[in-house]
Amino acid sequence: MSEKLSPEEREILDHFERQALHSVADVEHELETARQAARNTFHKTRRVNLRVTERDFELAHTLAREEGIPCQTLLSSVIHKYLAGRLVERPERER
């Protein structure tokens, strides 16, 4: 089963197995924050046309396929996380 996991999922499983995961102090607040973020995901009010390099375009499509989500959803999520200060830099992807 572990061979079907993404690098992020493997990292989570590793932390779980080492008992390095800890519950947040206010679970209900965190759940409500996640619920609101999910609701807001579908309240799109502006359209944006964006030009990207061919390489970035292909990488975005590849990542979206791996995640099982539409490419526009992936790009919207990246932009949102960056603007919210929550975009976390990860080591370079294995190719």
Summary of the structure (lengths in Angstrom):
residues: 95
radius of gyration: 16.1
end to end distance: 21.0
largest distance: 44.4
contacts: 144
relative contact order: 0.08
helix: 59%
strand: 0%
